[in-house]
Amino acid sequence: MRDGKLVGEHLVKETSRPEIIELMVGRAMDAEYPPRSVKPGELVLSVKNLNRGTQLKDISFDLHKGEILGIAGLVGAGRTELAEAIFGADPPDSGTIEIYGKPVSIRSTREGKLNSLGMVTEDRKETGLVLDTTLTKNITITKLDAVKKGVVISKGLENKVASEYVEKLNIRTPSIHQTLFNLSGGNQQKVVLAKWLFSNAEIMIFDEPTRGIDIGAKYEIYCLMNTLTEQGKSIIMISSELPEVLSMSDRLLVMHKGQIKGELTGQDMTGDKVMELVIE
Amino acid sequence: MNQKRFIDVVRNNGIILVILLLIIVTGIIERNFLTFNNLLNVLRQVSVVGIVACGMTYCIIGGAFDLSVGSVVSLAGVITILNINAGVNEYIAILYGLLAGVAVGVINGVLISLIDGRTGEAFIVTYGMQVVVASIALFPSNGLFISGRISDGFFKSMGQGVMPIIIFLSIAIVMEFVLKKAKYGRVMTFIGGNMDVAKMSGINIKLNRISYFIISGVLAGLGGVVLCSRVTSSNPTAGLNYEMDVIAAVVVGGTPMSGGSGSVMRTVMGAVIIGIMSNALNILGITAYHQQIVKGILILIAVGMDILNKQLKLKEMAHVKVFA
């Protein structure tokens, strides 16, 4: 089905994935994942010996400018816990974090945000967006100071910001005053992205960025991720979808039971190697 | 389209229509009701509850309740009058009363933030504080009612004439402005709307929430000070069951109990409606006990409309689906 109409009916063995995708989206898709051409640069984030209770054990890794660092693993491996530890939502018990070479202490999400971190959460409906308020308000919440005129929040400035991001990210909505409840998953996710772009996050953590999003919109999100890294931002991408994390990552960390089991690059980034690392 | 707009107007502003209707009907039944003096009286009578209700509005919009306000009203009154009787400078005495409210607010806020409490925990913690503070209010005067030896001055003027009304309305106007126009207010609606989203958007949840309880506490203290100025005495149980009237004003005003949105001016209107209702019932000769029943029905209607409003909104939203 597409747009409320039945667009095709096939026997499974007589059709193919590309044909199904074409029927779903309305046009042929050359590839499900856009090509990446960014060469990672200097070190932006360095995590050393992060520990938190039984959830995170001695985690160490680096992130470079313009890089997409994937984190794969089974559900419960501790990936979201790691993200929350770095972002400040659930600070670690011990370990160090360095951003651009400087040690930082992040004990709250506010400090995380001030240190140029941003987090696109796993469940945008529960923890990413306030669904019953407008698109505009959901974007500006991360840096209200930037839309103030004196002591007062300026509706004009807010609307300008929202319109900019609607255009930049191609958010399909009848208006910037639309309640997010009515937007599709892909467009909702773009609003979450917009709010972190607005706060000038340089290091963005994406936790299951395309969950609950249809194939056409997924591609758009991948393209956006590429664009962001071209602009110098760095991304940590947590994903349970192996094809996605294998195609989009420059490097891949594999986590299991709170530990990093290994790192894969280049030719080694395959589903088999990931599984090898997971199954001790 | 015009029909839809009209229904929206009624839904959102029905409360003003209710007030007007009430005034007109009561005025017809009893002409004395519509005198300037009487209406001013009504406003004065709701001022104390109104001041406290402004603070409660912030708490509710921010996703919590403060059940300790009644006890703070009592405590602040006791502290202020005792200090004045002991010869302390009246401004300092008032300050002590307000500080009592701040202290209770800090304790409420810190406890609730520490346990990362939601609405339920807020209920329990502030209820516990209500009991504790009520007992504390009994100590200084051994539970006795104390007459105030008040000389002319600022404190005396607080409870007389139009002063309570001015205090009430100025506070409401400032708080409404902050709520609707300032960063602080926007953050409040997010914290009350979805605390997890607020946290994950880089907002300092703890500090903000503590401030809501402090504001509620200090306004309860102010209410207590104005009250004991009006009655020129201290009653250690002055605020008994006050929280019910205060919450009623917020509910009738139309601020949703689920938090995330609301208006202080609406709470003002809610307090006024309840005041007019009480006044009208008095004039019509209806006894206090029956008045409680009427008050209860009014609250039920307000809550019912809140729920209905919400369901209608959900239904509307479900019909307007935007395709990718």
HADDOCK unambig.tbl for C-alpha pairs under 7 A between the chains (distance, minus, plus):
assign (segid A and resid 109 and name CA) (segid B and resid 199 and name CA) 6.62 0.50 0.50
assign (segid A and resid 109 and name CA) (segid B and resid 200 and name CA) 6.45 0.50 0.50
assign (segid A and resid 109 and name CA) (segid B and resid 202 and name CA) 4.53 0.50 0.50
assign (segid A and resid 109 and name CA) (segid B and resid 203 and name CA) 6.80 0.50 0.50
assign (segid A and resid 110 and name CA) (segid B and resid 202 and name CA) 4.09 0.50 0.50
assign (segid A and resid 110 and name CA) (segid B and resid 203 and name CA) 5.52 0.50 0.50
assign (segid A and resid 110 and name CA) (segid B and resid 204 and name CA) 5.98 0.50 0.50
assign (segid A and resid 113 and name CA) (segid B and resid 202 and name CA) 5.64 0.50 0.50
assign (segid A and resid 127 and name CA) (segid B and resid 196 and name CA) 5.32 0.50 0.50
assign (segid A and resid 127 and name CA) (segid B and resid 197 and name CA) 4.40 0.50 0.50
assign (segid A and resid 127 and name CA) (segid B and resid 200 and name CA) 6.69 0.50 0.50
assign (segid A and resid 128 and name CA) (segid B and resid 197 and name CA) 5.33 0.50 0.50
assign (segid A and resid 129 and name CA) (segid B and resid 197 and name CA) 6.01 0.50 0.50
assign (segid A and resid 130 and name CA) (segid B and resid 193 and name CA) 6.67 0.50 0.50
assign (segid A and resid 130 and name CA) (segid B and resid 194 and name CA) 6.24 0.50 0.50
assign (segid A and resid 130 and name CA) (segid B and resid 197 and name CA) 6.67 0.50 0.50
assign (segid A and resid 142 and name CA) (segid B and resid 201 and name CA) 5.80 0.50 0.50
assign (segid A and resid 142 and name CA) (segid B and resid 202 and name CA) 6.57 0.50 0.50
assign (segid A and resid 144 and name CA) (segid B and resid 183 and name CA) 6.42 0.50 0.50
assign (segid A and resid 151 and name CA) (segid B and resid 182 and name CA) 6.28 0.50 0.50
assign (segid A and resid 152 and name CA) (segid B and resid 181 and name CA) 5.25 0.50 0.50
assign (segid A and resid 152 and name CA) (segid B and resid 182 and name CA) 4.95 0.50 0.50
assign (segid A and resid 153 and name CA) (segid B and resid 181 and name CA) 5.55 0.50 0.50
assign (segid A and resid 153 and name CA) (segid B and resid 182 and name CA) 5.68 0.50 0.50
assign (segid A and resid 153 and name CA) (segid B and resid 183 and name CA) 6.49 0.50 0.50
assign (segid A and resid 172 and name CA) (segid B and resid 324 and name CA) 6.56 0.50 0.50
assign (segid A and resid 182 and name CA) (segid B and resid 317 and name CA) 6.72 0.50 0.50
assign (segid A and resid 182 and name CA) (segid B and resid 320 and name CA) 6.44 0.50 0.50
assign (segid A and resid 182 and name CA) (segid B and resid 321 and name CA) 5.06 0.50 0.50
assign (segid A and resid 182 and name CA) (segid B and resid 322 and name CA) 5.65 0.50 0.50
assign (segid A and resid 183 and name CA) (segid B and resid 321 and name CA) 6.93 0.50 0.50
assign (segid A and resid 183 and name CA) (segid B and resid 322 and name CA) 5.42 0.50 0.50
assign (segid A and resid 184 and name CA) (segid B and resid 322 and name CA) 6.43 0.50 0.50
assign (segid A and resid 184 and name CA) (segid B and resid 323 and name CA) 6.26 0.50 0.50
assign (segid A and resid 184 and name CA) (segid B and resid 324 and name CA) 5.54 0.50 0.50
